[in-house]
Amino acid sequence: MSQTLLVTGGAGFVGSNLIKALLTDFPAAAIVSLDNYFTGRPENHVNDPRVSYVDGSTVDVAKVWAERGLPSPEIVFHLGEYSRIVQSFDDHDLTWEFNLLGTMEVVKFASANGSKLIYAGSSSKFGNDGQDENLNPYAWTKAKNIEYIKNYSSWYGLDYAITYFYNVYGPGQITSGRYATVIGIFENCYRHGKPLPVVSPGTQTRDFTHVDDIVRGIVLVAQKGSGDGYLLGTGREWPLLEVAKLFRTDYVMIPALRGERVRGQADTSKAGELGWHPTRQLDEYVATFVATHEPVRGAGDPNH
């Protein structure tokens, strides 16, 4: 039986990798990506006739779906939100629109169509006895969305499962500009022969998870999971200075950034109950990257 799957943010880093996995794991499915291309890119499109790409806002998801006469999706993978911590202070209005208004409409859409909602929560809500969710507009909106989804389910019977990503890295990550990831920035600076910028004090930790493991976890949760609490990480804390030293090049300390947490480490026990376990390790990934990339000395500013 054919299926229709919706991936919001399908032209983004994680979304595009997810679509590739869905093509294999759901061989009879037609996949629709809804992306506003804020950080998504056309070059991330998967060239397959089963995938269609719609340029639009999640706020308008019901309208977009109706205009195209698409069948109700069996599963809605909701990844299309604003997803940067420090920048969310300056992008407050965008964070509110993408994360609160957009997600409200996606939740309503999934419920109205009898779809299972797979929500990409943020690990930023954990830590410090739950107080870290108040550190910045991004973390706060993501935490409020969790409350909304759980309440909506009890009010209206929404079928859902919530995953949490821990510092995703890998092929297709953003490597430059305001929305680049940590590993992406390090890779870009390494390529250009520039010192890696390490946020002070450098002892703060993150749990870095390869995008292949993240995608495999999302699919598994969609197939077998229910409810809240599927944390997708390796369970290992990496101090940022130690990560920079993996690249075996120069680094420079930069001032601490507003709104960032001190520690990050996933408790993967609930995801493990579904049979999910991380298979990729950061140090091995970086070692391969360094071995296969020669720095270009004297190149321009890698951040522009």
N, C-alpha and C positions, 0 to 999 in steps of 0.2 A: 504494500500500500504506500502510495506516495505521501510525502510529508512536506510541510512548509516550515522553515525555521527563520526566525528574525534575529539578526545580530545588530544591535545598535553599536556604533563605533567600529563598524566592520572594516573601515579603511585605515584604522589605527594600528599601532604596534601589536598589541595583544589580539585585537579583533581580527586582523588579517591572518595571523597564525592560527587562530581558532577556526576560521572558515576553512583553511586547508585541512585541518583535522576533521571537521564535520563532513567534508566531502568524502572522506574515507569511512568514517564511523556511521554515517547516515547515507548509504549509497543511493537510496531512493528519494532523497530529499531535494527540494528546491530551496535555495538559501537567498534571503534578501538582506542586504546591508543598508542600514539607515545611518548616515553620517553627515554632520554639518561641515566637515573638513576644517575644523579649527586646528587640530593637530593631525588628523588623518590626511593621507596623501593618495592621489590617484595611482602613483607608482606601486602602492601596496595592493592594488586590485589583483585578484586571482583570476586568471584567464581561463574560465570554465563556463560553458553554457548554462550550467545549473545555478550560477551565481549572478544576481542582478544587484546593481548599486543605485541607491537613491540618495540624492543630495538634498537633505532636509533636516529639520530640527525635531528632536524627540517631543517637543511641545506639541507638534502637529502630527504625531504618529497616527492617530485615528483617521485624520483627514487624508493623509498621504496614502494610507492603506485602502481607504474607501475609494479614492479617486482612481486607483489602479485596479480595483476590482479583485484584489488578491484574496485567496482563501485564508481562513483563520489559521494562524501559526500554531503548531503543536507546542513549540518551545520558543520562549523569548529570552535571548541572552542579552542582558542589559549591561553593556560596557561603556556606552557613549555618554560619559560625564566629564566634567572638569576634574583633572587629576594631578594637580601640583600644589604642594604645601605652601612654600614661601611666596610664590606668585599670587596665591589666592587673596593675600592682603590687598594687593593692587587691583586684582580682577574680581573684586567682591561681587559686583553685579552679575558678571558672567558665571561665577560660581553658584550664585543663587538661582539663576535661570537654568543652567545646565543640570544642576544637581537636585534642586528642589522642584522647580516647575516641570522640568523635563521628566524627571523620575515619577512625579505624581501622575503624569499622563501615561507613561509607559505601564505603570502599575494598573491603572484603570483599564487600559487597552488589553493587557494580558487577562485581567479578570473577566472583562466583557466577552472575550473570545475563548474563554475556557483554556487558556494557555498555561503551561508551567513556566514560571518566571525564575530564571537563574540570574541572581544579582551579584555584581562584582563589588562587594564591600571593600573597605579599606582597613588595613592593619593599623592605621594611624589612630584608631579609636581605642586600641588596647594599651596597657601600660599605666603605671602610676595610679593603680586602683581605679582605672576608668577615667581619670581626670585628663588624660592626654587628648581626649576627643574635643576638649575646649581650647586647645592650643592655637588653633587657626581656623579660618572660615571653611577651608576644605574639609578638615577632619570633622568639624561640627556638623556640616551639612550631610556628610556621609553617615554619621552616627544617627542623625535624625531620620534619614531614609530607612535605616534598619528598623527603627521604632515604627515608622509609618507602614512598612511592608508587613511586619508582624501583626500590627493592629488591624490592617486592612484584611489580612487573612482571617482573623477571628471575627471580623465584622461581616465579611462577604464570601468567605470560603476560598480565597486565593490559594492556589497550589504554588509553592515557592521553595527555593533553596538558596542559601546565601554563602558565597565563597569570600575569602579574604586573601588578597594578594600581598606578598612580601617582596618588595623591591625587585621587580621583574627586570631581567636583562636578557640579551641575546640578539640574534639576527633581526634587523628591522627596527631596533630601538632608535630613539631620537638622540643624535650625537652632538647637536649644536643648537644654539639659540636658547631662549628663556625656558623652554619646556623640555630640555634635554635631561636624560637620566644620569645618575652618578657614574655608572659604568660606561655609558655612552660618552660623557664628557672626558673621562679618563682615556678612553680609546682614541678620541679625536685629538686630544692633546699629545698623546703618545705618537700618533701618526705624524703630527706636525712638529715633533721634536721640542715640544713645550713642556715646562714643569706641570705636574698634575696639581690642580687646586684642591687642597684638603681643608675642609671647614674645621676651624678651631673648636675644641681642643684636639680632635682627631681620635679621641678615646671613645666617642659615641659609637654605638654599634648598630648594625643593620643585618637583617637576614636576607641574603640575596638568593633569588630563585630563578632558574633558567625558564625561559618562556615555554619550552617544550614541556617541562613539568607542570607549569601553570595550566596550559591548554589541556593536557591529559587529565588534570584534576577537574577542570570545568566540565569536560565531557562526562567524566565518571559521576560527578555530582548530578548532572542533568539526567543521567540514566538511572542512578540508584539512590540519590540523596533526597532528603526532605528536611525542611526547617533550617535553623540557624547553626553556625559554628564550624564551617568547613574552612579551616585555616590552611593555606597552601604556602608552605615555606620549607626550608631545610632543617630548621631547628637549631642552626648554628649561628652564633653572633659573631660578626666580623667587625672589629674596630676599623674605622675608615682609613686611618693611617696605615694599618696593616694591609688593607686592600690596595692602597696606592703603592706600597712597597712590592706587591706582587708583580707590578709592571717593570720593576728593575730599572727605574729611571728617576730623574729628579722630581721633587715635589716642592710645593710652596704652601705655607699655611695662610689661610684667609680668614677674615673675621667670622664669628659665629652668625648664623642666620636666624632670623626671627621665626618663632612658631615651631621649631623642630624639636623632636623628642630626643631623649638621651639614649634609649635602648630600643631594640627591636628583635624579637625572637618568637617564632611561631610554635604553638602547641598543636602538632599535627595529628593528635590522637583520633579525633573524630573523622578526619579524612582517611586516616589509616584503617578505620573500621570498614571503609568501602573498598579497601585494597590499594589505596594510593600511597605511594612513597616516592620521594624525590630521587632521581637517578643522576642528575648533573650537579657537579660541584664547581664553585666559583674559581678556586685556585687552578683546577685543571683547564677550565675555559680560558682563563687569562694566560696560562702558560702556552696554550695553543695559539692564542692571538699574538702574543709576543714573538713566538717562533715563526709566524707566517707573515708578519708585517715589519717592514723596515722603516724607521722614522725618517721623515723628510726634513732635514735640518734647514733652518732659515726660512721656513714657510711662514705664511701670514698668520694673523690672529685666528686661532681655530674656533673661537666662539662667535664668529660672524660669518 
